[in-house]
Amino acid sequence: MRINKFLGTALAIAVASAVALTGCGGESKQTVRVSHTQIETHPDHVGLVAFEKYVEGKLGDKYDVQIFPNGTLGANEKVLELIKQGSVQFLVVSTANIESFDKLYSLFSIPYLFTSESAFEKFISDPKIMDDLGVNSKTNGFAPLAAFTAGTRNFYAKSPIRSVADLEGKKFRVQAGPTNVAMMTAFGAAATPMSFGEVYSALQQSVIDGAENNELALTDQKHGEVTKFYTYDMHQMCPDLLVGSEKFLEGIPEEDRKVFEEAAQEAQKVEFDAWHKRIEEAKKQAADMGVEFINVDVEEFRNKVLPLHEQLLNETPELKPLYDAANKANQGA
C-alpha cells in the first residue's frame, strides 16, 4: 500500500511536470502545483481557486496554476519536502504539521491562546504576523504567504464530554506535535497522534475514543457517523497556512512574486467568507446525522492547561513577541 501511494504521488507529479501548455507565441508556461488534503467543497479549496484565478488573470501567459486536492500529491509531511525541493510550489498545511521544522509555528498549538475567533482572525490577517512567522523561511525552504481560518478546534467523541472529568483516561487523536500531547496529558487523557485520513477507521474500530477538530470533520470526513457528541471547549485555533516554496519564489522575477503574494491575500479573503458559510451548513448537516452539540464551562477546561503557557514560553523564548501580539489581539477584539 505504501509503495502504491508513493508511486501514485510520483506519477501525479511526473504527469503534471510533463504537461506544458503552449501560449500564443509558442512559449511554454511554467506549471505551478498547489497541494492540499481537503475535498473540493472545502473553504481551503475555494480560496485556492481564487488564488489560481488571480495569478492566471495577471500572469496567465507565463504560469499554469494546477490545484491538487484530496492529498493527491501525498501527505503534507511528504509534500513539504517536495516544496523545499521546488517540485511542488505551494501547499496549504496546518501549523501543527510544520512546528517540528520551526518552533515559531508551535505558537498556534498553545491551548487557549485566543479568547475569541474574531481575535484569532484579526491576528492571522495581519501581514506583519506572517512576516514574523516567516523570519526563518530561507532556512526552512518555505515561506508563509497567507493564513486560512480553520475555526475552533473542539472535542468530539462516542460518549459525551460535558466536563474535564469526562476526558480522563480516554484516547484522543491529535495532530502531531509535543504541545498537543502535553495538552492532552494536562486534561488527563491520552494523546494519539495519527494521520487525519486514518481517524475515521480508528474511531469506527474504537482504537481511539474521540478526536478534536472543527465541525467540518463531522461532515466532510463523515466522523459524525461514528461520533455523536461534539463539545465546544474551544481549546485551540490553528490556521491552515498557504506556504510557498522558497526555491520557486526566489527563482521568479520580483514583480511575479508580488502577484503571487497578492493572490495569497485574495485567497485569504475568499476562504474566510467561504468558511463562515460552510460552518453554518455543517452544523445543520451534523445535527441531521444525529450529532449532539454540547456547550461547556470553557473556563474549567482553560484553567486545566493554562500552566502550559509559561512552560512553553520558557522552553521556546523566541515565541514571546508573537505570544504578546496574540494577547494584544485578544484585548482589541
N, C-alpha and C positions, 0 to 999 in steps of 0.2 A: 504493500500500500504506500509506504513512504517513497519507494522508488517511482511508483506511478505518479505520485504528487510532484516529485522532483522533475520528472520528465515532462509532466504537464506544464509546470512553470517554465521550464527551459524552452519548451515548444512554443508556448504563448509569446515569450519574448523574442524567440527566433523569427516567428511569423511576423510579429509586429515590426521587427527590425528590417525584414525583407520588403515590407510594404512601403515604398516611397512614392507618394503621389506626385504627379508631374504638373507644374504650373503652366501658365500661358506661354511663357518664354522658354519652356522646356527645362526650366530649373527645378530640381528636386526639392521637396520640402523636408525639413527635419521632423522626424516623429518624436512627439513628446508624450511619454507614457505617464498616466496618473493612476495610482493604485489605491484601492480601499477595500475594506472587508464587508461593507454593508450591502443591502439589497438596493435595487434601483429606485424604490419609492422612498428610501431613507433621506432625511434632510441633508446629510453629508453629500449624497449623490446629486441632489437638486442644486446644492451650492457649487459642486464641481461642474455641472452643466453650464452654469452661469460663468464659471472660470473659463471653460472652453470657448464659449461664445464671445467673451470679451477679448481673449487672446486672438482668436481667429478673425474677429471683427477688425482688429488693429493690424495684425501681422499674419493674416491668412495666406499670404503669398510665400511665407517663409516657414511656418510651423503647422504641422498637423497634430492637434491635440487628441489623444485617444484615452478614454477612461476605461479602466478595468475594475469592475465592481466584484463583489462576492468572493474576494480573496483569490481571484483568477490567477494572479501572479505569485501567490503564495502567502503564508502568514506574515504579519507585519515585521516580525523579527528578521525573517529572511529577506523581505523586500528592502528593509533598511540597509542591509549590506549591499543590495543592488543600487540603492540610492547613492551610497558612498562611492561606488564604482562608476556611477553615472549612466548605467544601462537602463535604469528607471529614473525619471526626472522628478516626479512629485509623489508624495504619499500622504494620506490622511491617517493619523495614528494617535492613539490616546497617550497623554503624557505619562501614564503609568508604564507604558511599554518602552519608553525611552529614558526613564530615570536612571537605569543602570549604565547608560552611556554618559550621562551628565547629571550630577546631583541637583542642579538647579531645577530640573523638571520635577523633582520629588516634592516641590512646593505644593502642588495640587493634590498630592496624596495625604497631606496633613488633614486629619479629620476635623470638621467644623472650622475650617479656615475662614469661610464666608458665612455671614449671618442671613443672607438673602440671595435669591437668584439675580435680582437687579444689581446688587453689589458685584456679584460674580461676572455678569455680562459687561458691566462698566469696566471692570478690571481687565478682562481679556480683550476688550475692544481698544484699549489704549496702545497705540503704536510703540510708545516708549517701553511698555512691558515686554512686547515682542523683541525689541532691541536688546533689553536687559537679559531676557531668556537666551537670546542667540549670541551672547558675547563669545562663546566658545565654538561658534559654527565652523570656522575653518579647521579646527582640530577635530570636531565631531564628524565633519563631512556632510552635514545637513544644516539647513537654516530654517527657523520657523517664520513663515510669511503671514499667517493669519490663524486665529483660533476659532473653531466652531463650538457653539454651546452643545453640551450633551446633557443639559438639565441637572437634576439632582439624583445622586445615587442613593438608593434605599434598599432595605432587605425584603426579599420575598422568599416564601418557604411553603412546605407542605403542611405545617402547623402554624397557627397564628403567633406572631411576635407582638405582644402588647406591652412588654417591659423588657429591660435589660436581662432580667432573670430568665426570660424565655429563650435567650441566645446561649445560655450556659450549656456547655457540653455538646453543642450542635456543630456540624461540619458545614462550612460555607465556602463556596467558590469565590475567590477574589482574584483580581488582576495580579500578575506577578509584581513583586517588589517588597522589600523589607518593611516599608511603612504600613502596607496593608496587612501584613502578617502581625505586626506589632499592635495594630488597631484591633484586630480580632482577638488577640490574646488579652488585651485590656478589657474587652467585652466578655471574656470568659468562654469564648468559642474557639473552635479550631479552624485555621485558615487552610484552604486547599486551592493553591494556585493551579489553574489549568487553562487551556485554550478555550476561547469563547465558543468555538464550534463543538466542543465536547460536552458543554454544560447540559444540553437537553437530555442526552442519553444518561449522563451521570445523575441527573435528577430522577429520571424515569426508573433507573436501576437502584436508586437510594444509596448511591456511592456518596452523595452529599445530601444534606437536609434542605439546603437552600442556596441562594446566591444573592448578589447585590448588584443592582444596575438601575437604569431609568425604566420608565414604563414601556418603552418600545421593545424591550426584551420579552415582555409578556406576549406581544402580538407578532412582531416581525420574526422573532425566533421561536414563537409558539410555546414559550416557557409557561404561559398561563394555562396550558393544557394539563400540566402536571403539578403546578404550584398555584394554590387558590387563595393565598394570603399575601398581600403587599402592604408593607408598613412604612409610613412616611416618617422615618427617623432623621433623614436629611444629613447623613454623615459625611458625604463628600460631594464636591462639584469639580469634576475633572473635564477639561476641554479636550476635544479632538483637534490636533494641530495639523494644518496643512504645511508640510515641510518640503523644501526643495533641495535638490542635490547641489552641493557647493561646486562640484566639478562642472555641472551643467551651467549654473548661474554665473560662475566665473569665466566660462568659455564663450558666452554670448555677448554681443555689444551692450554697452551700458543702457542705451535707450530701449533695447529689447527687454533687458532685465526690469526696467522701470514699468513696462507694460505688464509683465508677469506679476509684479508686486501690486500694481493697481487691480489686476484681475483677481488677486487673492482677497483684496479688500471688498470687491464687489461680491465675491463668493460668500464672504462672511455675512454681509447684509442679507443676501438671499437665504442663506442657511438659517439664520436667526428667525426670519419670518416663517420659513417652512417648518422649523422646529416647533414653534409655539402652536401652529395649526395642527401639526401631526400629533402632538402630545394629547390635545383635547380629543382627537379622534381615537387614539389608542386607549384612553381611559374608558371610553364608551364601549369599544371593542372588547376590552378585557372584562368589563362588567358583564357583557353578554356571554363571555366564556365562563362566567361563574366566579370570577376573582373578587374577593372582598378587599376593599381598601381600608386600612386602619390608620387612624391618627393617634399619635402617642405624645407623651410628655418629652419633647425633644431635649429639654434641659437635663433630664435624667441620663439620657444617652451621652450628651455632650460632656457632662461632668465626669463620666467614667474615663474619657480619653483625653481630657484637657492636659493632664500631666505630660502627655506625649509631645506637646508643643515645645516645652522647654528642653526636653530630651533631644528632640530632632534638631532644634536650633543649636544646641551645644555640639552635636555631632557634625553638623554642617553649617558653620557660622556664616558662610557666604550666602545663605538663604535669607539672612536678616533684613537686608534692604527690600527684597521682594515681599517678605512677610509683613514688614511695616507698611508697604504700599497697599497690600491687601486689607490691612486694618483701616487704612485711610479710606479705601473704597467702601468699607462697611459703614464707616461713620457718615460718608457723604451720600449713601444710597437712600 
